[in-house]
Amino acid sequence: MGLAAAMDVAALISLGWCVTAMRRNRDEPDGDAGKSAALALIGVSLILLSIPLWALP
């Protein structure tokens, strides 16, 4: 259960960085959209990977 919680925390941090990067790119477009997309994909994948771990007894 500790691994699932750690993965969820890492996912939330990754998604937070993604939101920050998108906000910064909205104000100053610098052509670095791949970074925010990668962070979003990492965050979503960590959440999806942690779901089966929460179901373990």
C-alpha positions as semicolon CSV with decimal commas, in nm:
position;residue;x (nm);y (nm);z (nm)
1;M;0,000;0,000;0,000
2;G;0,296;0,230;0,061
3;L;0,412;0,189;-0,299
4;A;0,069;0,286;-0,432
5;A;0,063;0,595;-0,212
6;A;0,413;0,693;-0,327
7;M;0,309;0,650;-0,690
8;D;0,003;0,869;-0,634
9;V;0,213;1,140;-0,471
10;A;0,461;1,129;-0,760
11;A;0,170;1,150;-1,005
12;L;0,023;1,453;-0,832
13;I;0,362;1,626;-0,834
14;S;0,404;1,547;-1,204
15;L;0,057;1,678;-1,287
16;G;0,128;1,991;-1,082
17;W;0,445;2,054;-1,282
18;C;0,242;2,001;-1,599
19;V;-0,014;2,265;-1,497
20;T;0,267;2,504;-1,408
21;A;0,439;2,445;-1,743
22;M;0,115;2,497;-1,934
23;R;0,046;2,820;-1,745
24;R;0,396;2,947;-1,817
25;N;0,369;2,846;-2,185
26;R;0,040;3,034;-2,215
27;D;0,207;3,357;-2,106
28;E;0,539;3,305;-2,286
29;P;0,519;3,051;-2,567
30;D;0,866;2,904;-2,613
31;G;0,786;2,594;-2,817
32;D;0,832;2,352;-2,526
33;A;0,490;2,189;-2,538
34;G;0,643;1,842;-2,535
35;K;0,762;1,883;-2,178
36;S;0,416;1,954;-2,040
37;A;0,264;1,672;-2,246
38;A;0,527;1,429;-2,119
39;L;0,466;1,531;-1,758
40;A;0,091;1,483;-1,802
41;L;0,142;1,137;-1,953
42;I;0,376;1,036;-1,670
43;G;0,126;1,152;-1,409
44;V;-0,168;0,973;-1,568
45;S;0,030;0,653;-1,618
46;L;0,143;0,651;-1,254
47;I;-0,215;0,687;-1,137
48;L;-0,329;0,406;-1,367
49;L;-0,045;0,181;-1,251
50;S;-0,126;0,242;-0,884
51;I;-0,490;0,132;-0,916
52;P;-0,415;-0,243;-0,903
53;L;-0,182;-0,188;-0,607
54;W;-0,465;-0,033;-0,405
55;A;-0,675;-0,345;-0,470
56;L;-0,418;-0,579;-0,313
57;P;-0,503;-0,705;0,035
